[in-house]
Amino acid sequence: MTAADPLARLAEVIESRKPANGGDPEQSYVARLLHKGPDAFLKKIGEEATETVMAAKDIDNGGDKSRLVGEVADLWFHCMIALAHYGLKPADVVAELQRREGLGGLEEKALRKAREREGRGD
């Protein structure tokens, strides 16, 4: 089993909960967020990102590392809802990470800026 397998399974569940696929906003949290539209799930991503930062900062003050893991899981989950809404899958993110593999962070950032200057943005 690879790390992507549970993400792929979760993506399938999220896809099945889309209102367009029969997901009921009265019965499913995912369906409810998707039914409300991007503002709802994007707000949740922002909230979860903030909670992730706070949990990480708490570790430096003796906080529990498992809280950080839980907050990152919440963040990833809500990001996966956004991916599904926009017709993307975790495999798309993994492919992007693989594309960046071997590039130093500064090198990758410089390449991105060069593409933006060229008007490509990809």
C-alpha positions as CSV (number, residue, x, y, z in Angstrom):
1,M,0.0,0.0,0.0
2,T,1.3,3.5,-0.8
3,A,0.5,6.7,1.0
4,A,-1.7,7.7,-1.9
5,D,-4.0,4.7,-1.6
6,P,-6.0,6.1,1.4
7,L,-6.2,9.4,-0.3
8,A,-7.5,7.9,-3.5
9,R,-10.2,5.9,-1.5
10,L,-11.2,9.1,0.4
11,A,-11.4,11.0,-2.9
12,E,-13.8,8.3,-4.2
13,V,-16.0,8.7,-1.1
14,I,-16.0,12.5,-1.5
15,E,-16.9,12.1,-5.2
16,S,-19.8,9.9,-4.3
17,R,-21.1,12.5,-1.8
18,K,-21.3,15.3,-4.4
19,P,-24.9,16.4,-4.7
20,A,-24.7,15.8,-8.4
21,N,-23.9,12.2,-7.6
22,G,-26.8,11.8,-5.2
23,G,-25.1,13.1,-2.1
24,D,-27.7,14.4,0.3
25,P,-26.8,17.7,2.1
26,E,-29.1,16.7,4.9
27,Q,-27.2,13.4,5.5
28,S,-23.6,14.2,4.4
29,Y,-21.2,16.9,5.7
30,V,-19.3,16.7,2.3
31,A,-22.6,17.1,0.3
32,R,-23.6,20.0,2.6
33,L,-20.3,21.9,2.0
34,L,-20.4,21.2,-1.8
35,H,-24.0,22.2,-2.0
36,K,-23.2,25.5,-0.3
37,G,-20.5,26.2,-2.8
38,P,-16.9,27.2,-2.8
39,D,-17.2,29.9,-0.1
40,A,-18.2,27.3,2.4
41,F,-15.4,24.8,1.8
42,L,-12.8,27.5,1.2
43,K,-13.7,29.1,4.5
44,K,-13.2,25.7,6.2
45,I,-9.7,25.4,4.5
46,G,-8.8,28.8,6.0
47,E,-10.0,27.8,9.4
48,E,-8.2,24.4,9.3
49,A,-5.0,26.1,8.1
50,T,-5.1,28.5,11.1
51,E,-5.8,25.6,13.5
52,T,-2.9,23.7,11.9
53,V,-0.6,26.7,12.5
54,M,-1.8,27.0,16.1
55,A,-1.3,23.3,16.8
56,A,2.3,23.4,15.4
57,K,3.1,26.5,17.5
58,D,1.7,24.8,20.6
59,I,4.2,21.9,20.3
60,D,7.0,24.4,21.0
61,N,5.2,25.1,24.3
62,G,4.8,21.4,25.3
63,G,1.7,20.7,23.2
64,D,0.7,17.3,21.9
65,K,2.0,16.4,18.4
66,S,-1.1,14.3,17.8
67,R,-3.1,17.5,17.7
68,L,-1.0,18.7,14.8
69,V,-1.6,15.4,13.0
70,G,-5.3,15.8,13.5
71,E,-5.4,19.3,12.3
72,V,-3.3,18.5,9.2
73,A,-5.8,15.6,8.5
74,D,-8.7,18.1,8.8
75,L,-6.9,20.5,6.4
76,W,-6.1,17.8,3.9
77,F,-9.7,16.6,4.0
78,H,-11.1,20.0,3.3
79,C,-8.5,20.6,0.5
80,M,-9.7,17.3,-1.0
81,I,-13.2,18.6,-1.1
82,A,-12.0,21.6,-3.0
83,L,-10.0,19.4,-5.4
84,A,-13.2,17.3,-6.0
85,H,-15.3,20.4,-6.6
86,Y,-12.8,21.5,-9.3
87,G,-12.6,18.1,-10.9
88,L,-9.2,17.3,-9.5
89,K,-7.8,14.3,-7.5
90,P,-5.1,13.7,-5.0
91,A,-3.1,12.1,-7.8
92,D,-2.9,15.5,-9.5
93,V,-1.2,16.9,-6.4
94,V,1.1,13.9,-6.2
95,A,2.0,14.4,-9.8
96,E,2.9,18.0,-9.1
97,L,5.1,17.0,-6.1
98,Q,6.8,14.4,-8.3
99,R,7.4,17.1,-11.0
100,R,9.1,19.2,-8.3
101,E,11.1,16.3,-7.0
102,G,14.8,17.0,-7.2
103,L,14.3,20.7,-7.5
104,G,15.5,22.8,-4.6
105,G,12.8,25.0,-3.2
106,L,14.6,28.2,-4.3
107,E,15.2,26.8,-7.8
108,E,11.5,25.8,-8.1
109,K,10.3,29.2,-6.9
110,A,12.7,30.9,-9.5
111,L,11.3,28.7,-12.3
112,R,7.8,29.5,-11.3
113,K,8.5,33.3,-11.3
114,A,10.2,33.0,-14.7
115,R,7.1,31.2,-16.1
116,E,4.9,33.9,-14.7
117,R,7.0,36.6,-16.3
118,E,6.7,34.8,-19.6
119,G,2.9,34.8,-19.1
120,R,2.6,31.0,-18.9
121,G,1.7,30.7,-15.3
122,D,2.1,26.9,-15.3
